[in-house]
Structures are given as C-alpha cells and as structure tokens.
Amino acid sequence: MSENNKSLGDLFPDLGPEVPIISGVAHDSTESLATVRRVPNEPGMAAKVFTMLAEAG
C-alpha cells in the first residue's frame, strides 16, 4: 500500500483496551500552553517570566 493510500487503521492500529483512544485534536496557531516549574510562588514572578517570553517574541 502506498503512503497516500494508508487508512487511519494503518496509522493507528488497534493496541488493545488498555491503551487510551485519541478522540480529537485541535490546533490554533494563535494560542499556546506553557508549563512553568520551579518558579517561586511570589507576587510578580509569573509576570517576570511571561514578560521575558513576550520580549523574546
């Protein structure tokens, strides 16, 4: 079977009931999600981190 003719079953074979099923995927290039760890829980710390990210583009 050629690359262009592959079905979803070829790409995502049945791996059994213990494997979670992906039910949907969304994409929006205007949004992002960031996880920040090991930042002190003090007023202004999140602002400093996100200001640096914004300035970097």
PDB file of N, CA, C and O in Angstrom:
ATOM      1  N   MET A   1       0.857  -1.180   0.000  1.00  0.00           N
ATOM      2  CA  MET A   1       0.000   0.000   0.000  1.00  0.00           C
ATOM      3  C   MET A   1       0.894   1.231   0.000  1.00  0.00           C
ATOM      4  O   MET A   1       1.846   1.303   0.777  1.00  0.00           O
ATOM      5  N   SER A   2       0.607   2.180  -0.842  1.00  0.00           N
ATOM      6  CA  SER A   2       1.429   3.389  -0.928  1.00  0.00           C
ATOM      7  C   SER A   2       1.137   4.321   0.244  1.00  0.00           C
ATOM      8  O   SER A   2       0.111   4.191   0.912  1.00  0.00           O
ATOM      9  N   GLU A   3       2.057   5.269   0.490  1.00  0.00           N
ATOM     10  CA  GLU A   3       1.883   6.243   1.571  1.00  0.00           C
ATOM     11  C   GLU A   3       0.577   7.004   1.446  1.00  0.00           C
ATOM     12  O   GLU A   3      -0.081   7.262   2.455  1.00  0.00           O
ATOM     13  N   ASN A   4       0.186   7.369   0.235  1.00  0.00           N
ATOM     14  CA  ASN A   4      -1.022   8.171   0.025  1.00  0.00           C
ATOM     15  C   ASN A   4      -2.301   7.385   0.259  1.00  0.00           C
ATOM     16  O   ASN A   4      -3.350   7.984   0.496  1.00  0.00           O
ATOM     17  N   ASN A   5      -2.245   6.072   0.200  1.00  0.00           N
ATOM     18  CA  ASN A   5      -3.448   5.255   0.330  1.00  0.00           C
ATOM     19  C   ASN A   5      -3.605   4.638   1.713  1.00  0.00           C
ATOM     20  O   ASN A   5      -4.463   3.774   1.893  1.00  0.00           O
ATOM     21  N   LYS A   6      -2.813   5.047   2.688  1.00  0.00           N
ATOM     22  CA  LYS A   6      -2.922   4.473   4.026  1.00  0.00           C
ATOM     23  C   LYS A   6      -4.209   4.941   4.698  1.00  0.00           C
ATOM     24  O   LYS A   6      -4.606   6.100   4.578  1.00  0.00           O
ATOM     25  N   SER A   7      -4.848   4.019   5.405  1.00  0.00           N
ATOM     26  CA  SER A   7      -6.056   4.371   6.152  1.00  0.00           C
ATOM     27  C   SER A   7      -5.669   4.702   7.589  1.00  0.00           C
ATOM     28  O   SER A   7      -4.526   4.481   7.990  1.00  0.00           O
ATOM     29  N   LEU A   8      -6.619   5.232   8.372  1.00  0.00           N
ATOM     30  CA  LEU A   8      -6.349   5.516   9.777  1.00  0.00           C
ATOM     31  C   LEU A   8      -6.005   4.251  10.537  1.00  0.00           C
ATOM     32  O   LEU A   8      -5.231   4.292  11.493  1.00  0.00           O
ATOM     33  N   GLY A   9      -6.574   3.122  10.121  1.00  0.00           N
ATOM     34  CA  GLY A   9      -6.252   1.850  10.761  1.00  0.00           C
ATOM     35  C   GLY A   9      -4.805   1.455  10.565  1.00  0.00           C
ATOM     36  O   GLY A   9      -4.222   0.779  11.414  1.00  0.00           O
ATOM     37  N   ASP A  10      -4.217   1.871   9.450  1.00  0.00           N
ATOM     38  CA  ASP A  10      -2.800   1.608   9.213  1.00  0.00           C
ATOM     39  C   ASP A  10      -1.929   2.511  10.084  1.00  0.00           C
ATOM     40  O   ASP A  10      -0.887   2.086  10.583  1.00  0.00           O
ATOM     41  N   LEU A  11      -2.362   3.751  10.261  1.00  0.00           N
ATOM     42  CA  LEU A  11      -1.595   4.704  11.049  1.00  0.00           C
ATOM     43  C   LEU A  11      -1.747   4.473  12.544  1.00  0.00           C
ATOM     44  O   LEU A  11      -0.789   4.640  13.299  1.00  0.00           O
ATOM     45  N   PHE A  12      -2.949   4.088  12.978  1.00  0.00           N
ATOM     46  CA  PHE A  12      -3.244   3.876  14.389  1.00  0.00           C
ATOM     47  C   PHE A  12      -3.839   2.485  14.573  1.00  0.00           C
ATOM     48  O   PHE A  12      -5.059   2.349  14.669  1.00  0.00           O
ATOM     49  N   PRO A  13      -3.000   1.446  14.625  1.00  0.00           N
ATOM     50  CA  PRO A  13      -3.539   0.090  14.762  1.00  0.00           C
ATOM     51  C   PRO A  13      -4.197  -0.111  16.127  1.00  0.00           C
ATOM     52  O   PRO A  13      -3.919   0.631  17.068  1.00  0.00           O
ATOM     53  N   ASP A  14      -5.062  -1.107  16.230  1.00  0.00           N
ATOM     54  CA  ASP A  14      -5.733  -1.438  17.490  1.00  0.00           C
ATOM     55  C   ASP A  14      -4.694  -1.984  18.458  1.00  0.00           C
ATOM     56  O   ASP A  14      -4.132  -3.055  18.226  1.00  0.00           O
ATOM     57  N   LEU A  15      -4.435  -1.257  19.544  1.00  0.00           N
ATOM     58  CA  LEU A  15      -3.428  -1.661  20.515  1.00  0.00           C
ATOM     59  C   LEU A  15      -4.041  -2.278  21.764  1.00  0.00           C
ATOM     60  O   LEU A  15      -3.330  -2.533  22.736  1.00  0.00           O
ATOM     61  N   GLY A  16      -5.325  -2.520  21.755  1.00  0.00           N
ATOM     62  CA  GLY A  16      -5.984  -3.159  22.878  1.00  0.00           C
ATOM     63  C   GLY A  16      -6.737  -2.173  23.749  1.00  0.00           C
ATOM     64  O   GLY A  16      -6.592  -0.961  23.590  1.00  0.00           O
ATOM     65  N   PRO A  17      -7.553  -2.695  24.684  1.00  0.00           N
ATOM     66  CA  PRO A  17      -8.417  -1.840  25.504  1.00  0.00           C
ATOM     67  C   PRO A  17      -7.669  -1.003  26.538  1.00  0.00           C
ATOM     68  O   PRO A  17      -8.210  -0.005  27.014  1.00  0.00           O
ATOM     69  N   GLU A  18      -6.441  -1.380  26.901  1.00  0.00           N
ATOM     70  CA  GLU A  18      -5.734  -0.629  27.935  1.00  0.00           C
ATOM     71  C   GLU A  18      -5.060   0.636  27.410  1.00  0.00           C
ATOM     72  O   GLU A  18      -4.569   1.445  28.197  1.00  0.00           O
ATOM     73  N   VAL A  19      -5.032   0.813  26.110  1.00  0.00           N
ATOM     74  CA  VAL A  19      -4.404   1.983  25.504  1.00  0.00           C
ATOM     75  C   VAL A  19      -5.464   3.068  25.304  1.00  0.00           C
ATOM     76  O   VAL A  19      -6.496   2.807  24.686  1.00  0.00           O
ATOM     77  N   PRO A  20      -5.228   4.287  25.818  1.00  0.00           N
ATOM     78  CA  PRO A  20      -6.217   5.362  25.636  1.00  0.00           C
ATOM     79  C   PRO A  20      -6.444   5.670  24.159  1.00  0.00           C
ATOM     80  O   PRO A  20      -5.527   5.571  23.343  1.00  0.00           O
ATOM     81  N   ILE A  21      -7.664   6.041  23.833  1.00  0.00           N
ATOM     82  CA  ILE A  21      -8.022   6.383  22.463  1.00  0.00           C
ATOM     83  C   ILE A  21      -7.998   7.895  22.319  1.00  0.00           C
ATOM     84  O   ILE A  21      -8.549   8.610  23.155  1.00  0.00           O
ATOM     85  N   ILE A  22      -7.368   8.381  21.271  1.00  0.00           N
ATOM     86  CA  ILE A  22      -7.388   9.812  20.969  1.00  0.00           C
ATOM     87  C   ILE A  22      -8.699  10.093  20.260  1.00  0.00           C
ATOM     88  O   ILE A  22      -8.968   9.543  19.192  1.00  0.00           O
ATOM     89  N   SER A  23      -9.514  10.952  20.859  1.00  0.00           N
ATOM     90  CA  SER A  23     -10.827  11.203  20.270  1.00  0.00           C
ATOM     91  C   SER A  23     -10.870  12.478  19.437  1.00  0.00           C
ATOM     92  O   SER A  23     -11.827  12.697  18.694  1.00  0.00           O
ATOM     93  N   GLY A  24      -9.853  13.316  19.550  1.00  0.00           N
ATOM     94  CA  GLY A  24      -9.848  14.529  18.749  1.00  0.00           C
ATOM     95  C   GLY A  24      -8.597  15.341  18.992  1.00  0.00           C
ATOM     96  O   GLY A  24      -7.960  15.230  20.039  1.00  0.00           O
ATOM     97  N   VAL A  25      -8.256  16.150  18.024  1.00  0.00           N
ATOM     98  CA  VAL A  25      -7.096  17.025  18.120  1.00  0.00           C
ATOM     99  C   VAL A  25      -7.506  18.393  17.585  1.00  0.00           C
ATOM    100  O   VAL A  25      -8.163  18.491  16.548  1.00  0.00           O
ATOM    101  N   ALA A  26      -7.120  19.439  18.292  1.00  0.00           N
ATOM    102  CA  ALA A  26      -7.412  20.799  17.839  1.00  0.00           C
ATOM    103  C   ALA A  26      -6.102  21.557  17.692  1.00  0.00           C
ATOM    104  O   ALA A  26      -5.139  21.307  18.417  1.00  0.00           O
ATOM    105  N   HIS A  27      -6.078  22.475  16.756  1.00  0.00           N
ATOM    106  CA  HIS A  27      -4.873  23.274  16.522  1.00  0.00           C
ATOM    107  C   HIS A  27      -5.277  24.725  16.305  1.00  0.00           C
ATOM    108  O   HIS A  27      -6.180  25.026  15.524  1.00  0.00           O
ATOM    109  N   ASP A  28      -4.602  25.603  17.000  1.00  0.00           N
ATOM    110  CA  ASP A  28      -4.829  27.036  16.824  1.00  0.00           C
ATOM    111  C   ASP A  28      -3.474  27.721  16.946  1.00  0.00           C
ATOM    112  O   ASP A  28      -2.893  27.759  18.030  1.00  0.00           O
ATOM    113  N   SER A  29      -2.979  28.252  15.862  1.00  0.00           N
ATOM    114  CA  SER A  29      -1.641  28.847  15.864  1.00  0.00           C
ATOM    115  C   SER A  29      -1.570  30.171  16.619  1.00  0.00           C
ATOM    116  O   SER A  29      -0.490  30.747  16.752  1.00  0.00           O
ATOM    117  N   THR A  30      -2.709  30.664  17.117  1.00  0.00           N
ATOM    118  CA  THR A  30      -2.699  31.920  17.865  1.00  0.00           C
ATOM    119  C   THR A  30      -2.671  31.694  19.372  1.00  0.00           C
ATOM    120  O   THR A  30      -2.660  32.655  20.141  1.00  0.00           O
ATOM    121  N   GLU A  31      -2.659  30.436  19.800  1.00  0.00           N
ATOM    122  CA  GLU A  31      -2.657  30.123  21.226  1.00  0.00           C
ATOM    123  C   GLU A  31      -1.533  29.155  21.537  1.00  0.00           C
ATOM    124  O   GLU A  31      -1.082  28.404  20.672  1.00  0.00           O
ATOM    125  N   SER A  32      -1.086  29.184  22.786  1.00  0.00           N
ATOM    126  CA  SER A  32      -0.086  28.223  23.228  1.00  0.00           C
ATOM    127  C   SER A  32      -0.318  27.915  24.699  1.00  0.00           C
ATOM    128  O   SER A  32      -1.052  28.620  25.391  1.00  0.00           O
ATOM    129  N   LEU A  33       0.317  26.858  25.159  1.00  0.00           N
ATOM    130  CA  LEU A  33       0.222  26.451  26.557  1.00  0.00           C
ATOM    131  C   LEU A  33       1.634  26.300  27.078  1.00  0.00           C
ATOM    132  O   LEU A  33       2.458  25.630  26.455  1.00  0.00           O
ATOM    133  N   ALA A  34       1.921  26.904  28.195  1.00  0.00           N
ATOM    134  CA  ALA A  34       3.249  26.803  28.795  1.00  0.00           C
ATOM    135  C   ALA A  34       3.112  26.294  30.217  1.00  0.00           C
ATOM    136  O   ALA A  34       2.233  26.727  30.962  1.00  0.00           O
ATOM    137  N   THR A  35       3.981  25.378  30.584  1.00  0.00           N
ATOM    138  CA  THR A  35       4.057  24.906  31.957  1.00  0.00           C
ATOM    139  C   THR A  35       5.366  25.417  32.530  1.00  0.00           C
ATOM    140  O   THR A  35       6.437  25.131  31.994  1.00  0.00           O
ATOM    141  N   VAL A  36       5.287  26.157  33.597  1.00  0.00           N
ATOM    142  CA  VAL A  36       6.476  26.730  34.219  1.00  0.00           C
ATOM    143  C   VAL A  36       6.638  26.075  35.582  1.00  0.00           C
ATOM    144  O   VAL A  36       5.726  26.097  36.408  1.00  0.00           O
ATOM    145  N   ARG A  37       7.805  25.496  35.803  1.00  0.00           N
ATOM    146  CA  ARG A  37       8.055  24.799  37.069  1.00  0.00           C
ATOM    147  C   ARG A  37       9.220  25.447  37.799  1.00  0.00           C
ATOM    148  O   ARG A  37      10.066  26.114  37.203  1.00  0.00           O
ATOM    149  N   ARG A  38       9.236  25.234  39.087  1.00  0.00           N
ATOM    150  CA  ARG A  38      10.313  25.701  39.955  1.00  0.00           C
ATOM    151  C   ARG A  38      10.465  27.217  39.948  1.00  0.00           C
ATOM    152  O   ARG A  38      11.575  27.741  40.039  1.00  0.00           O
ATOM    153  N   VAL A  39       9.345  27.910  39.841  1.00  0.00           N
ATOM    154  CA  VAL A  39       9.332  29.371  39.955  1.00  0.00           C
ATOM    155  C   VAL A  39       8.738  29.684  41.324  1.00  0.00           C
ATOM    156  O   VAL A  39       7.666  29.180  41.659  1.00  0.00           O
ATOM    157  N   PRO A  40       9.412  30.502  42.113  1.00  0.00           N
ATOM    158  CA  PRO A  40       8.884  30.814  43.446  1.00  0.00           C
ATOM    159  C   PRO A  40       7.465  31.382  43.374  1.00  0.00           C
ATOM    160  O   PRO A  40       7.142  32.177  42.492  1.00  0.00           O
ATOM    161  N   ASN A  41       6.636  30.960  44.312  1.00  0.00           N
ATOM    162  CA  ASN A  41       5.253  31.429  44.383  1.00  0.00           C
ATOM    163  C   ASN A  41       5.225  32.772  45.111  1.00  0.00           C
ATOM    164  O   ASN A  41       4.800  32.872  46.261  1.00  0.00           O
ATOM    165  N   GLU A  42       5.690  33.792  44.405  1.00  0.00           N
ATOM    166  CA  GLU A  42       5.753  35.138  44.964  1.00  0.00           C
ATOM    167  C   GLU A  42       5.093  36.111  43.993  1.00  0.00           C
ATOM    168  O   GLU A  42       5.119  35.886  42.783  1.00  0.00           O
ATOM    169  N   PRO A  43       4.504  37.186  44.505  1.00  0.00           N
ATOM    170  CA  PRO A  43       3.891  38.171  43.615  1.00  0.00           C
ATOM    171  C   PRO A  43       4.899  38.702  42.589  1.00  0.00           C
ATOM    172  O   PRO A  43       6.024  39.061  42.936  1.00  0.00           O
ATOM    173  N   GLY A  44       4.483  38.743  41.343  1.00  0.00           N
ATOM    174  CA  GLY A  44       5.315  39.301  40.288  1.00  0.00           C
ATOM    175  C   GLY A  44       6.215  38.314  39.568  1.00  0.00           C
ATOM    176  O   GLY A  44       6.761  38.654  38.518  1.00  0.00           O
ATOM    177  N   MET A  45       6.393  37.102  40.088  1.00  0.00           N
ATOM    178  CA  MET A  45       7.296  36.143  39.453  1.00  0.00           C
ATOM    179  C   MET A  45       6.757  35.670  38.105  1.00  0.00           C
ATOM    180  O   MET A  45       7.515  35.583  37.138  1.00  0.00           O
ATOM    181  N   ALA A  46       5.477  35.366  38.025  1.00  0.00           N
ATOM    182  CA  ALA A  46       4.898  34.936  36.741  1.00  0.00           C
ATOM    183  C   ALA A  46       4.994  36.072  35.725  1.00  0.00           C
ATOM    184  O   ALA A  46       5.262  35.832  34.547  1.00  0.00           O
ATOM    185  N   ALA A  47       4.779  37.290  36.173  1.00  0.00           N
ATOM    186  CA  ALA A  47       4.882  38.445  35.272  1.00  0.00           C
ATOM    187  C   ALA A  47       6.290  38.569  34.713  1.00  0.00           C
ATOM    188  O   ALA A  47       6.457  38.873  33.532  1.00  0.00           O
ATOM    189  N   LYS A  48       7.298  38.342  35.530  1.00  0.00           N
ATOM    190  CA  LYS A  48       8.684  38.414  35.052  1.00  0.00           C
ATOM    191  C   LYS A  48       8.944  37.360  33.980  1.00  0.00           C
ATOM    192  O   LYS A  48       9.548  37.650  32.947  1.00  0.00           O
ATOM    193  N   VAL A  49       8.486  36.136  34.233  1.00  0.00           N
ATOM    194  CA  VAL A  49       8.703  35.042  33.278  1.00  0.00           C
ATOM    195  C   VAL A  49       8.016  35.350  31.954  1.00  0.00           C
ATOM    196  O   VAL A  49       8.638  35.251  30.896  1.00  0.00           O
ATOM    197  N   PHE A  50       6.745  35.720  32.002  1.00  0.00           N
ATOM    198  CA  PHE A  50       5.993  35.937  30.765  1.00  0.00           C
ATOM    199  C   PHE A  50       6.382  37.234  30.063  1.00  0.00           C
ATOM    200  O   PHE A  50       6.216  37.343  28.848  1.00  0.00           O
ATOM    201  N   THR A  51       6.894  38.215  30.796  1.00  0.00           N
ATOM    202  CA  THR A  51       7.424  39.420  30.157  1.00  0.00           C
ATOM    203  C   THR A  51       8.654  39.067  29.333  1.00  0.00           C
ATOM    204  O   THR A  51       8.810  39.548  28.211  1.00  0.00           O
ATOM    205  N   MET A  52       9.527  38.230  29.883  1.00  0.00           N
ATOM    206  CA  MET A  52      10.716  37.802  29.143  1.00  0.00           C
ATOM    207  C   MET A  52      10.320  37.021  27.891  1.00  0.00           C
ATOM    208  O   MET A  52      10.921  37.207  26.833  1.00  0.00           O
ATOM    209  N   LEU A  53       9.320  36.151  28.000  1.00  0.00           N
ATOM    210  CA  LEU A  53       8.851  35.397  26.833  1.00  0.00           C
ATOM    211  C   LEU A  53       8.272  36.332  25.775  1.00  0.00           C
ATOM    212  O   LEU A  53       8.534  36.165  24.584  1.00  0.00           O
ATOM    213  N   ALA A  54       7.491  37.308  26.207  1.00  0.00           N
ATOM    214  CA  ALA A  54       6.878  38.247  25.263  1.00  0.00           C
ATOM    215  C   ALA A  54       7.939  39.085  24.552  1.00  0.00           C
ATOM    216  O   ALA A  54       7.840  39.325  23.349  1.00  0.00           O
ATOM    217  N   GLU A  55       8.940  39.524  25.286  1.00  0.00           N
ATOM    218  CA  GLU A  55      10.003  40.331  24.684  1.00  0.00           C
ATOM    219  C   GLU A  55      10.833  39.522  23.689  1.00  0.00           C
ATOM    220  O   GLU A  55      11.352  40.067  22.715  1.00  0.00           O
ATOM    221  N   ALA A  56      10.953  38.215  23.941  1.00  0.00           N
ATOM    222  CA  ALA A  56      11.726  37.345  23.045  1.00  0.00           C
ATOM    223  C   ALA A  56      10.960  37.028  21.770  1.00  0.00           C
ATOM    224  O   ALA A  56      11.542  36.592  20.778  1.00  0.00           O
ATOM    225  N   GLY A  57       9.646  37.251  21.804  1.00  0.00           N
ATOM    226  CA  GLY A  57       8.826  37.037  20.609  1.00  0.00           C
ATOM    227  C   GLY A  57       8.269  35.683  20.574  1.00  0.00           C
ATOM    228  O   GLY A  57       7.554  35.333  19.635  1.00  0.00           O
TER     229      GLY A  57
END
